[in-house]
């Protein structure tokens, strides 16, 4: 059963990447159409709903309590070692976290659905992408966030899910769209 699910996820990610590649993302209308298609096909918690509370123990052993994040905009990414789309977007996510690294009003977190050992080996070869990373069980992610596709990106503001999209941010245009979404939510504070 796990192999069937994994194969299905790989096919969905491949389909997601092929959708993005079929658009001219430098055309604002086509970029927006591509994003809207991905949003419509993203499973998960409804945007506008209260995000499940969680305490966070990253792979370095540092604990973050959800209550301590209340005043911050939370940027959350779910992924797993071996995810093609996840690997392809890492450089862009690293640029994003680098840009916001000096801000106290934003927190970049990732739930990696892989063992701590796999994550550590992966990061030792490729480097991390700037998010604090926790190893979590795929079943826990599915039960709490109702998603199965990776990567999935969440923006949480004041405990409310304000953005949800399952797609890899592999192009500069997609990264710019996400960056602008983040800046927009930060400006509302």
Steps between C-alpha positions, in 0.01 A plus 500: 500500500783742583658442158169571325459823698859602428460431128178702501673791671787491251252506213310794653820699550609423144159613376524815712840587354381428146200733549733782607731430206211522252442865593701805406554609861649833394152590372310624811166359379644155436687507831178580686310230308767242589486597867120489509497150347740380769297665776180336376664156494672537838346278764517604861356717767276777373663840468352715776486213750683486831832325452562202731724589791833319520820505699810473293822307568743555214764250392760691703297438816374858541141528619259767386155523654211606281394765753838671447424537129167676551633845409691374195406418145569127468624372165470121506613249240422126503737281300698175508846381402477367146227742387598627154306827517630564852856461383443728201365787710770495772717769342201735478394430859854571611486839323172573675624416849819694439299809407290484819769373742526824699125536563356407838140490377534191280585134568595246233421142604494172313348164579708235326324168472828309521708363785742734677790291369383534139451874540843546656668297223309697238597836653863389538514439124285790373480748787175616653272762350471734798186362664510348850426136426324235705466133417134399511293199407314520167185369670518784755521757217207341319287482816576857611529689173303276261763500226700232327684692227847644543610764502210683658542856621299666776488856626351532849415839648358544851431124514296508177599328175509786250674328206531139389647366178652168398758573235875539479621856459749413229499818293600855587144613422342252742750599767419868444126426527558320835731775625234760419234296683725489807570873482130572464414306816788664689377845394156425648652473849 
